[in-house]
Amino acid sequence: MDYQAFFKLSYGIYLVCARYEQELSGYVANTAFQVSSEPPRIAISCHKKNRTIGPIRSSRAFSLSILHRDASMKMIQTFGYSSDDPGFDRTSKFEQVRFGYGQTGAPVVFTDAVAYLECRVKDAYDQGTHVLFIGEVVDAVVLDEKREPMTYAYYRDVKKAYAPPHAPTYIDTEKLTKAKEAGRKEYLCQICGYIYDPAEGDPRNGIPPGTAWEDLPADWVCPVCRANKSYFRQSG
């Protein structure tokens, strides 16, 4: 099976947020789609181990912020990866962004978003590792008409980041490397899925193409989640 075929499917990059009582929670998602127009309903896929699943189930509501191409990778890191660290205060990450509360009481992130949708949960379907939530849209607002939404392909090819293990689109990179040319060495971040390719380097952070893993500075960190070199393993 050629797992690269899955990357031909189109996705976006979103923030899904929910609140139950005083608990705010949110995560980066790349799976959301419209399922009907009358009434308007969308679906999101949430991993059962994702902490936000509790507030979504309890409040029966969620918001979906659609991020633009230039969205801060620091924000994506905070909502996508750091929130699972032991002792992490899930509410504190909302202090780093501009947000408000929608009609359902769900938090809505405005920072780096081109639009947002707010939904009430109508149905939930168990799909193995994930739960598919169907939400009826109660509000939809365009925040920025000039910027382009970030697609998952752009996130992967330009931002050089891959889906983390809890994402529905996650594919074990060992399966992917079997399709790559023999002898090519790449290094996988175990935290966020970023792949360091010596042939490409990390030009954004001053690492020119052709820089071998062994020649990276000791203080070099993952450009996506800021993990140090000890969190990487060879994948090629």
DRENPA-3360 file (N, C-alpha, C; in nm, 2 decimals, always signed):
BEGIN
1 = MDYQAFFK = +0.08/-0.12/+0.00/+0.00/+0.00/+0.00/+0.09/+0.12/+0.00 ~ +0.06/+0.22/-0.09/+0.13/+0.35/-0.09/+0.06/+0.45/-0.01 ~ +0.11/+0.47/+0.12/+0.05/+0.56/+0.21/+0.06/+0.71/+0.17 ~ +0.14/+0.74/+0.07/+0.15/+0.88/+0.02/+0.02/+0.92/-0.05 ~ -0.06/+0.82/-0.09/-0.19/+0.85/-0.15/-0.28/+0.92/-0.06 ~ -0.27/+0.89/+0.07/-0.36/+0.96/+0.17/-0.33/+1.11/+0.17 ~ -0.21/+1.15/+0.13/-0.17/+1.29/+0.14/-0.24/+1.37/+0.02 ~ -0.30/+1.30/-0.07/-0.37/+1.37/-0.18/-0.51/+1.41/-0.14;
9 = LSYGIYLV = -0.56/+1.37/-0.03/-0.68/+1.42/+0.02/-0.66/+1.56/+0.08 ~ -0.76/+1.64/+0.06/-0.75/+1.78/+0.10/-0.80/+1.80/+0.25 ~ -0.72/+1.88/+0.33/-0.76/+1.91/+0.46/-0.72/+2.06/+0.49 ~ -0.77/+2.11/+0.60/-0.73/+2.24/+0.64/-0.66/+2.23/+0.78 ~ -0.63/+2.34/+0.84/-0.57/+2.35/+0.97/-0.66/+2.44/+1.06 ~ -0.71/+2.38/+1.17/-0.81/+2.45/+1.25/-0.78/+2.44/+1.39 ~ -0.85/+2.53/+1.47/-0.85/+2.52/+1.62/-0.99/+2.48/+1.66 ~ -1.00/+2.37/+1.73/-1.13/+2.33/+1.78/-1.13/+2.36/+1.93;
17 = CARYEQEL = -1.23/+2.43/+1.98/-1.23/+2.47/+2.12/-1.37/+2.44/+2.19 ~ -1.36/+2.42/+2.31/-1.49/+2.39/+2.39/-1.47/+2.44/+2.53 ~ -1.58/+2.45/+2.60/-1.58/+2.49/+2.75/-1.69/+2.41/+2.82 ~ -1.65/+2.36/+2.94/-1.75/+2.30/+3.03/-1.72/+2.36/+3.16 ~ -1.82/+2.43/+3.22/-1.81/+2.50/+3.34/-1.70/+2.60/+3.33 ~ -1.59/+2.59/+3.41/-1.48/+2.69/+3.40/-1.36/+2.63/+3.32 ~ -1.38/+2.52/+3.27/-1.26/+2.46/+3.20/-1.26/+2.49/+3.05 ~ -1.16/+2.56/+3.00/-1.14/+2.59/+2.86/-1.04/+2.49/+2.80;
25 = SGYVANTA = -1.07/+2.44/+2.68/-0.98/+2.35/+2.62/-0.99/+2.37/+2.47 ~ -0.88/+2.33/+2.40/-0.87/+2.34/+2.25/-0.76/+2.27/+2.19 ~ -0.77/+2.23/+2.07/-0.66/+2.16/+2.00/-0.66/+2.19/+1.85 ~ -0.54/+2.16/+1.79/-0.53/+2.18/+1.65/-0.59/+2.06/+1.58 ~ -0.67/+2.08/+1.47/-0.73/+1.98/+1.40/-0.71/+1.99/+1.25 ~ -0.71/+1.89/+1.18/-0.70/+1.90/+1.03/-0.81/+1.83/+0.96 ~ -0.91/+1.78/+1.04/-1.02/+1.72/+0.98/-1.15/+1.78/+1.02 ~ -1.22/+1.85/+0.92/-1.35/+1.92/+0.95/-1.41/+1.93/+0.81;
33 = FQVSSEPP = -1.54/+1.90/+0.80/-1.60/+1.91/+0.67/-1.75/+1.94/+0.68 ~ -1.81/+2.00/+0.58/-1.95/+2.03/+0.58/-2.03/+1.90/+0.54 ~ -2.13/+1.86/+0.61/-2.21/+1.74/+0.58/-2.35/+1.77/+0.52 ~ -2.40/+1.90/+0.55/-2.53/+1.93/+0.50/-2.54/+2.09/+0.49 ~ -2.64/+2.14/+0.41/-2.65/+2.28/+0.40/-2.78/+2.33/+0.47 ~ -2.88/+2.24/+0.48/-3.01/+2.28/+0.54/-3.06/+2.17/+0.63 ~ -3.04/+2.17/+0.76/-2.97/+2.28/+0.83/-2.82/+2.26/+0.81 ~ -2.74/+2.37/+0.82/-2.60/+2.37/+0.80/-2.53/+2.29/+0.91;
41 = RIAISCHK = -2.46/+2.18/+0.88/-2.39/+2.10/+0.97/-2.25/+2.07/+0.93 ~ -2.16/+2.06/+1.02/-2.02/+2.02/+0.99/-1.98/+1.90/+1.08 ~ -1.88/+1.83/+1.04/-1.83/+1.72/+1.12/-1.68/+1.75/+1.16 ~ -1.64/+1.71/+1.28/-1.50/+1.71/+1.32/-1.47/+1.57/+1.38 ~ -1.34/+1.54/+1.38/-1.30/+1.41/+1.43/-1.20/+1.44/+1.54 ~ -1.23/+1.38/+1.66/-1.15/+1.40/+1.78/-1.10/+1.27/+1.84 ~ -0.97/+1.26/+1.87/-0.91/+1.14/+1.93/-0.97/+1.12/+2.07 ~ -0.99/+1.00/+2.10/-1.05/+0.97/+2.23/-0.96/+1.01/+2.35;
49 = KNRTIGPI = -0.83/+1.02/+2.32/-0.73/+1.06/+2.43/-0.71/+1.21/+2.43 ~ -0.77/+1.28/+2.34/-0.76/+1.43/+2.34/-0.84/+1.48/+2.46 ~ -0.78/+1.57/+2.53/-0.85/+1.62/+2.65/-0.97/+1.71/+2.62 ~ -0.98/+1.76/+2.50/-1.09/+1.85/+2.47/-1.22/+1.76/+2.44 ~ -1.21/+1.63/+2.43/-1.33/+1.55/+2.40/-1.42/+1.56/+2.52 ~ -1.37/+1.57/+2.64/-1.46/+1.58/+2.76/-1.55/+1.70/+2.76 ~ -1.49/+1.82/+2.74/-1.57/+1.95/+2.73/-1.67/+1.95/+2.61 ~ -1.63/+1.89/+2.50/-1.72/+1.88/+2.39/-1.84/+1.80/+2.42;
57 = RSSRAFSL = -1.82/+1.68/+2.48/-1.93/+1.59/+2.52/-2.02/+1.65/+2.63 ~ -1.95/+1.72/+2.72/-2.03/+1.77/+2.84/-2.11/+1.89/+2.80 ~ -2.05/+1.98/+2.72/-2.12/+2.11/+2.68/-2.21/+2.09/+2.56 ~ -2.18/+1.98/+2.48/-2.25/+1.96/+2.36/-2.24/+2.08/+2.26 ~ -2.12/+2.14/+2.26/-2.09/+2.25/+2.17/-1.94/+2.26/+2.15 ~ -1.90/+2.33/+2.04/-1.76/+2.35/+2.00/-1.75/+2.46/+1.90 ~ -1.63/+2.52/+1.89/-1.61/+2.62/+1.79/-1.50/+2.57/+1.70 ~ -1.49/+2.62/+1.58/-1.39/+2.58/+1.48/-1.33/+2.71/+1.42;
65 = SILHRDAS = -1.21/+2.74/+1.45/-1.14/+2.86/+1.40/-1.06/+2.81/+1.28 ~ -1.08/+2.87/+1.16/-1.00/+2.84/+1.04/-0.88/+2.92/+1.03 ~ -0.76/+2.86/+1.04/-0.64/+2.93/+1.04/-0.59/+2.97/+0.91 ~ -0.52/+3.09/+0.90/-0.46/+3.13/+0.77/-0.32/+3.08/+0.75 ~ -0.27/+3.10/+0.63/-0.14/+3.04/+0.59/-0.02/+3.09/+0.68 ~ -0.03/+3.21/+0.73/+0.08/+3.27/+0.81/+0.06/+3.26/+0.96 ~ -0.03/+3.17/+1.00/-0.06/+3.15/+1.14/+0.07/+3.11/+1.21 ~ +0.08/+3.16/+1.33/+0.20/+3.14/+1.41/+0.22/+2.99/+1.45;
73 = MKMIQTFG = +0.34/+2.94/+1.42/+0.37/+2.80/+1.45/+0.38/+2.79/+1.61 ~ +0.41/+2.90/+1.67/+0.42/+2.89/+1.82/+0.28/+2.86/+1.87 ~ +0.18/+2.93/+1.81/+0.04/+2.90/+1.86/+0.00/+2.76/+1.83 ~ +0.03/+2.72/+1.71/+0.00/+2.58/+1.67/+0.07/+2.48/+1.76 ~ +0.19/+2.51/+1.80/+0.26/+2.43/+1.90/+0.19/+2.42/+2.03 ~ +0.14/+2.54/+2.08/+0.08/+2.54/+2.21/-0.05/+2.47/+2.21 ~ -0.13/+2.49/+2.11/-0.26/+2.42/+2.10/-0.26/+2.28/+2.05 ~ -0.15/+2.25/+1.97/-0.15/+2.12/+1.91/-0.07/+2.01/+1.99;
81 = YSSDDPGF = +0.04/+2.06/+2.06/+0.13/+1.96/+2.12/+0.15/+1.99/+2.27 ~ +0.18/+2.11/+2.31/+0.22/+2.14/+2.45/+0.11/+2.11/+2.55 ~ -0.02/+2.11/+2.50/-0.13/+2.09/+2.59/-0.14/+1.95/+2.65 ~ -0.06/+1.86/+2.60/-0.06/+1.72/+2.66/+0.06/+1.70/+2.75 ~ +0.15/+1.80/+2.77/+0.26/+1.79/+2.86/+0.21/+1.77/+3.00 ~ +0.27/+1.69/+3.09/+0.23/+1.67/+3.23/+0.23/+1.81/+3.30 ~ +0.13/+1.84/+3.37/+0.12/+1.96/+3.45/+0.09/+2.09/+3.37 ~ +0.06/+2.07/+3.24/+0.03/+2.19/+3.16/-0.11/+2.24/+3.19;
89 = DRTSKFEQ = -0.11/+2.37/+3.21/-0.24/+2.44/+3.24/-0.31/+2.47/+3.11 ~ -0.42/+2.39/+3.09/-0.48/+2.41/+2.96/-0.55/+2.54/+2.94 ~ -0.59/+2.61/+3.05/-0.66/+2.74/+3.03/-0.55/+2.84/+3.00 ~ -0.43/+2.83/+3.04/-0.33/+2.94/+3.02/-0.30/+2.96/+2.88 ~ -0.31/+2.86/+2.79/-0.28/+2.88/+2.65/-0.38/+2.99/+2.59 ~ -0.50/+3.00/+2.64/-0.59/+3.10/+2.59/-0.55/+3.24/+2.62 ~ -0.46/+3.25/+2.72/-0.40/+3.39/+2.76/-0.31/+3.44/+2.65 ~ -0.26/+3.35/+2.56/-0.16/+3.38/+2.46/-0.23/+3.42/+2.33;
97 = VRFGYGQT = -0.36/+3.42/+2.32/-0.44/+3.45/+2.20/-0.55/+3.54/+2.23 ~ -0.61/+3.60/+2.12/-0.73/+3.68/+2.14/-0.85/+3.59/+2.11 ~ -0.94/+3.59/+2.21/-1.05/+3.50/+2.19/-1.17/+3.56/+2.26 ~ -1.29/+3.51/+2.23/-1.41/+3.55/+2.30/-1.50/+3.43/+2.32 ~ -1.63/+3.45/+2.36/-1.72/+3.34/+2.38/-1.84/+3.36/+2.29 ~ -1.88/+3.24/+2.23/-1.99/+3.25/+2.13/-2.12/+3.23/+2.20 ~ -2.22/+3.20/+2.11/-2.36/+3.19/+2.16/-2.38/+3.07/+2.25 ~ -2.30/+2.97/+2.23/-2.31/+2.84/+2.31/-2.22/+2.85/+2.43;
105 = GAPVVFTD = -2.14/+2.95/+2.44/-2.05/+2.96/+2.56/-1.91/+2.90/+2.52 ~ -1.90/+2.84/+2.41/-1.77/+2.79/+2.37/-1.67/+2.90/+2.34 ~ -1.54/+2.88/+2.38/-1.44/+2.99/+2.34/-1.41/+2.98/+2.19 ~ -1.40/+3.10/+2.14/-1.37/+3.12/+1.99/-1.24/+3.19/+1.98 ~ -1.14/+3.13/+1.92/-1.01/+3.19/+1.90/-1.01/+3.28/+1.77 ~ -0.98/+3.41/+1.78/-0.97/+3.50/+1.67/-0.83/+3.52/+1.61 ~ -0.73/+3.50/+1.69/-0.59/+3.52/+1.65/-0.56/+3.42/+1.53 ~ -0.51/+3.48/+1.42/-0.46/+3.41/+1.30/-0.57/+3.33/+1.23;
113 = AVAYLECR = -0.70/+3.37/+1.25/-0.81/+3.30/+1.19/-0.87/+3.38/+1.08 ~ -0.91/+3.32/+0.97/-0.98/+3.39/+0.86/-1.13/+3.38/+0.88 ~ -1.18/+3.29/+0.96/-1.32/+3.27/+0.99/-1.34/+3.18/+1.10 ~ -1.46/+3.17/+1.16/-1.49/+3.07/+1.26/-1.64/+3.03/+1.25 ~ -1.66/+2.91/+1.29/-1.79/+2.85/+1.30/-1.82/+2.81/+1.44 ~ -1.94/+2.82/+1.49/-1.98/+2.77/+1.62/-2.09/+2.67/+1.61 ~ -2.08/+2.56/+1.68/-2.18/+2.45/+1.66/-2.23/+2.39/+1.79 ~ -2.35/+2.34/+1.78/-2.41/+2.26/+1.88/-2.40/+2.12/+1.84;
121 = VKDAYDQG = -2.36/+2.03/+1.92/-2.34/+1.89/+1.88/-2.48/+1.82/+1.87 ~ -2.50/+1.76/+1.76/-2.63/+1.69/+1.73/-2.61/+1.54/+1.74 ~ -2.50/+1.49/+1.69/-2.47/+1.34/+1.69/-2.32/+1.32/+1.72 ~ -2.29/+1.20/+1.77/-2.16/+1.16/+1.79/-2.15/+1.01/+1.75 ~ -2.04/+0.98/+1.67/-2.03/+0.84/+1.63/-1.89/+0.79/+1.66 ~ -1.88/+0.67/+1.73/-1.76/+0.61/+1.76/-1.69/+0.55/+1.64 ~ -1.57/+0.59/+1.61/-1.50/+0.55/+1.49/-1.36/+0.49/+1.53 ~ -1.36/+0.40/+1.63/-1.24/+0.34/+1.67/-1.15/+0.43/+1.76;
129 = THVLFIGE = -1.04/+0.48/+1.71/-0.96/+0.57/+1.79/-1.02/+0.71/+1.80 ~ -1.11/+0.74/+1.72/-1.17/+0.88/+1.72/-1.32/+0.88/+1.74 ~ -1.38/+0.99/+1.77/-1.52/+1.02/+1.77/-1.55/+1.12/+1.67 ~ -1.65/+1.09/+1.59/-1.69/+1.19/+1.48/-1.81/+1.27/+1.54 ~ -1.79/+1.40/+1.56/-1.90/+1.48/+1.61/-1.96/+1.56/+1.50 ~ -2.10/+1.55/+1.49/-2.17/+1.63/+1.39/-2.23/+1.75/+1.46 ~ -2.20/+1.87/+1.42/-2.24/+1.99/+1.48/-2.33/+2.07/+1.39 ~ -2.44/+2.12/+1.45/-2.52/+2.22/+1.37/-2.47/+2.36/+1.39;
137 = VVDAVVLD = -2.44/+2.43/+1.28/-2.38/+2.56/+1.29/-2.49/+2.66/+1.34 ~ -2.45/+2.73/+1.45/-2.54/+2.84/+1.51/-2.49/+2.98/+1.47 ~ -2.36/+2.98/+1.44/-2.30/+3.11/+1.40/-2.18/+3.09/+1.31 ~ -2.16/+3.18/+1.21/-2.04/+3.17/+1.12/-2.00/+3.31/+1.09 ~ -1.87/+3.34/+1.10/-1.83/+3.48/+1.08/-1.69/+3.48/+1.01 ~ -1.68/+3.56/+0.90/-1.56/+3.58/+0.83/-1.48/+3.69/+0.90 ~ -1.36/+3.66/+0.94/-1.27/+3.76/+1.01/-1.18/+3.83/+0.92 ~ -1.13/+3.77/+0.82/-1.03/+3.82/+0.73/-1.05/+3.77/+0.59;
145 = EKREPMTY = -1.10/+3.86/+0.50/-1.13/+3.82/+0.36/-1.00/+3.82/+0.27 ~ -0.89/+3.88/+0.32/-0.77/+3.89/+0.23/-0.68/+3.77/+0.24 ~ -0.67/+3.70/+0.35/-0.58/+3.59/+0.37/-0.64/+3.46/+0.32 ~ -0.54/+3.37/+0.28/-0.58/+3.24/+0.24/-0.58/+3.14/+0.36 ~ -0.68/+3.05/+0.36/-0.68/+2.95/+0.47/-0.56/+2.86/+0.45 ~ -0.51/+2.81/+0.56/-0.39/+2.71/+0.55/-0.45/+2.57/+0.52 ~ -0.39/+2.51/+0.42/-0.43/+2.37/+0.40/-0.33/+2.28/+0.47 ~ -0.37/+2.15/+0.48/-0.28/+2.06/+0.54/-0.16/+2.03/+0.45;
153 = AYYRDVKK = -0.18/+2.04/+0.32/-0.07/+2.02/+0.23/+0.04/+2.13/+0.24 ~ -0.01/+2.26/+0.26/+0.08/+2.37/+0.29/+0.15/+2.35/+0.42 ~ +0.08/+2.31/+0.52/+0.13/+2.29/+0.65/+0.24/+2.19/+0.65 ~ +0.22/+2.08/+0.57/+0.32/+1.97/+0.56/+0.44/+2.01/+0.47 ~ +0.41/+2.07/+0.35/+0.51/+2.09/+0.25/+0.59/+2.22/+0.27 ~ +0.52/+2.33/+0.32/+0.59/+2.46/+0.35/+0.63/+2.47/+0.49 ~ +0.55/+2.44/+0.58/+0.58/+2.45/+0.72/+0.67/+2.33/+0.77 ~ +0.67/+2.23/+0.69/+0.75/+2.11/+0.72/+0.71/+2.04/+0.84;
161 = AYAPPHAP = +0.58/+2.02/+0.86/+0.53/+1.96/+0.98/+0.43/+1.85/+0.94 ~ +0.42/+1.74/+1.01/+0.32/+1.63/+0.99/+0.22/+1.62/+1.10 ~ +0.12/+1.55/+1.08/+0.02/+1.53/+1.18/+0.07/+1.45/+1.30 ~ +0.04/+1.50/+1.42/+0.08/+1.43/+1.54/+0.00/+1.30/+1.56 ~ +0.05/+1.21/+1.65/-0.02/+1.08/+1.66/-0.17/+1.08/+1.69 ~ -0.22/+1.18/+1.75/-0.37/+1.18/+1.78/-0.45/+1.23/+1.67 ~ -0.39/+1.28/+1.56/-0.47/+1.33/+1.45/-0.52/+1.21/+1.37 ~ -0.64/+1.23/+1.31/-0.70/+1.11/+1.23/-0.62/+1.08/+1.11;
169 = TYIDTEKL = -0.54/+1.18/+1.06/-0.47/+1.16/+0.94/-0.32/+1.11/+0.97 ~ -0.29/+1.08/+1.09/-0.16/+1.03/+1.13/-0.13/+0.90/+1.06 ~ -0.01/+0.89/+1.01/+0.04/+0.77/+0.95/+0.18/+0.74/+1.00 ~ +0.20/+0.62/+1.05/+0.34/+0.59/+1.11/+0.44/+0.62/+1.00 ~ +0.54/+0.70/+1.03/+0.64/+0.74/+0.93/+0.73/+0.62/+0.89 ~ +0.73/+0.51/+0.96/+0.81/+0.40/+0.92/+0.74/+0.34/+0.80 ~ +0.61/+0.35/+0.78/+0.54/+0.30/+0.66/+0.57/+0.39/+0.55 ~ +0.59/+0.52/+0.57/+0.62/+0.62/+0.46/+0.76/+0.60/+0.41;
177 = TKAKEAGR = +0.86/+0.57/+0.50/+1.00/+0.57/+0.46/+1.03/+0.45/+0.37 ~ +0.94/+0.34/+0.38/+0.96/+0.23/+0.29/+0.95/+0.26/+0.15 ~ +0.88/+0.37/+0.12/+0.86/+0.41/-0.02/+0.97/+0.51/-0.07 ~ +1.06/+0.55/+0.02/+1.16/+0.64/-0.01/+1.29/+0.57/-0.06 ~ +1.37/+0.64/-0.13/+1.49/+0.58/-0.18/+1.58/+0.52/-0.07 ~ +1.64/+0.41/-0.10/+1.72/+0.34/+0.00/+1.84/+0.43/+0.03 ~ +1.87/+0.42/+0.16/+1.99/+0.49/+0.21/+1.97/+0.64/+0.25 ~ +1.85/+0.69/+0.22/+1.83/+0.83/+0.26/+1.80/+0.84/+0.40;
185 = KEYLCQIC = +1.87/+0.93/+0.47/+1.85/+0.94/+0.62/+1.78/+1.07/+0.65 ~ +1.67/+1.05/+0.73/+1.59/+1.16/+0.78/+1.57/+1.14/+0.93 ~ +1.53/+1.25/+1.00/+1.52/+1.24/+1.14/+1.39/+1.29/+1.19 ~ +1.32/+1.21/+1.26/+1.18/+1.24/+1.30/+1.17/+1.29/+1.44 ~ +1.10/+1.40/+1.46/+1.07/+1.45/+1.59/+0.95/+1.37/+1.65 ~ +0.98/+1.31/+1.77/+0.88/+1.22/+1.84/+0.77/+1.30/+1.90 ~ +0.79/+1.43/+1.91/+0.69/+1.51/+1.98/+0.58/+1.56/+1.88 ~ +0.62/+1.61/+1.76/+0.52/+1.67/+1.67/+0.52/+1.61/+1.53;
193 = GYIYDPAE = +0.62/+1.53/+1.50/+0.62/+1.46/+1.37/+0.70/+1.54/+1.26 ~ +0.76/+1.65/+1.30/+0.85/+1.72/+1.20/+0.96/+1.63/+1.16 ~ +1.00/+1.63/+1.03/+1.11/+1.55/+0.98/+1.22/+1.65/+0.93 ~ +1.34/+1.62/+0.99/+1.46/+1.70/+0.94/+1.52/+1.62/+0.83 ~ +1.53/+1.68/+0.71/+1.59/+1.62/+0.60/+1.73/+1.70/+0.57 ~ +1.84/+1.63/+0.59/+1.97/+1.70/+0.57/+1.98/+1.76/+0.43 ~ +1.92/+1.70/+0.33/+1.93/+1.76/+0.20/+1.86/+1.90/+0.19 ~ +1.76/+1.92/+0.27/+1.69/+2.05/+0.27/+1.73/+2.14/+0.38;
201 = GDPRNGIP = +1.79/+2.08/+0.49/+1.83/+2.17/+0.60/+1.72/+2.24/+0.67 ~ +1.74/+2.35/+0.74/+1.64/+2.43/+0.80/+1.67/+2.57/+0.78 ~ +1.66/+2.62/+0.65/+1.70/+2.76/+0.61/+1.63/+2.87/+0.70 ~ +1.51/+2.84/+0.74/+1.44/+2.95/+0.82/+1.52/+2.98/+0.95 ~ +1.59/+2.88/+1.00/+1.67/+2.89/+1.12/+1.82/+2.89/+1.10 ~ +1.86/+2.93/+0.98/+2.00/+2.94/+0.95/+2.08/+2.81/+0.92 ~ +2.01/+2.70/+0.90/+2.07/+2.58/+0.87/+2.06/+2.55/+0.72 ~ +2.17/+2.56/+0.65/+2.17/+2.55/+0.50/+2.14/+2.41/+0.45;
209 = PGTAWEDL = +2.09/+2.39/+0.33/+2.07/+2.26/+0.27/+2.21/+2.19/+0.27 ~ +2.20/+2.05/+0.29/+2.32/+1.97/+0.29/+2.39/+1.96/+0.43 ~ +2.33/+2.02/+0.53/+2.38/+2.01/+0.67/+2.35/+1.87/+0.73 ~ +2.45/+1.79/+0.76/+2.43/+1.66/+0.82/+2.37/+1.67/+0.96 ~ +2.30/+1.57/+1.00/+2.25/+1.57/+1.14/+2.35/+1.60/+1.24 ~ +2.47/+1.53/+1.22/+2.58/+1.54/+1.32/+2.64/+1.68/+1.32 ~ +2.62/+1.76/+1.22/+2.67/+1.89/+1.21/+2.58/+2.00/+1.26 ~ +2.46/+1.96/+1.30/+2.37/+2.06/+1.36/+2.42/+2.12/+1.49;
217 = PADWVCPV = +2.40/+2.25/+1.52/+2.45/+2.30/+1.65/+2.38/+2.23/+1.76 ~ +2.45/+2.22/+1.87/+2.40/+2.15/+1.99/+2.27/+2.21/+2.04 ~ +2.25/+2.34/+2.02/+2.13/+2.41/+2.07/+2.02/+2.42/+1.97 ~ +2.04/+2.35/+1.85/+1.93/+2.35/+1.75/+1.81/+2.27/+1.81 ~ +1.69/+2.33/+1.78/+1.56/+2.27/+1.82/+1.47/+2.25/+1.71 ~ +1.37/+2.17/+1.73/+1.27/+2.15/+1.62/+1.20/+2.28/+1.59 ~ +1.19/+2.32/+1.47/+1.13/+2.45/+1.43/+0.98/+2.45/+1.45 ~ +0.92/+2.34/+1.48/+0.77/+2.33/+1.50/+0.74/+2.33/+1.65;
225 = CRANKSYF = +0.80/+2.24/+1.72/+0.75/+2.23/+1.87/+0.86/+2.27/+1.97 ~ +0.98/+2.30/+1.91/+1.10/+2.35/+2.00/+1.16/+2.23/+2.08 ~ +1.13/+2.11/+2.04/+1.20/+2.00/+2.11/+1.34/+1.99/+2.08 ~ +1.43/+1.95/+2.17/+1.57/+1.94/+2.14/+1.61/+1.81/+2.06 ~ +1.73/+1.80/+2.02/+1.77/+1.69/+1.94/+1.75/+1.55/+2.00 ~ +1.74/+1.54/+2.13/+1.73/+1.41/+2.19/+1.59/+1.35/+2.17 ~ +1.50/+1.43/+2.12/+1.36/+1.38/+2.09/+1.35/+1.33/+1.94 ~ +1.46/+1.33/+1.87/+1.46/+1.29/+1.73/+1.51/+1.15/+1.72;
233 = RQSG = +1.46/+1.07/+1.62/+1.52/+0.94/+1.59/+1.53/+0.93/+1.44 ~ +1.63/+0.85/+1.39/+1.65/+0.83/+1.25/+1.53/+0.76/+1.19 ~ +1.48/+0.80/+1.08/+1.36/+0.74/+1.02/+1.39/+0.68/+0.88 ~ +1.51/+0.71/+0.83/+1.54/+0.66/+0.69/+1.65/+0.56/+0.69;
% end
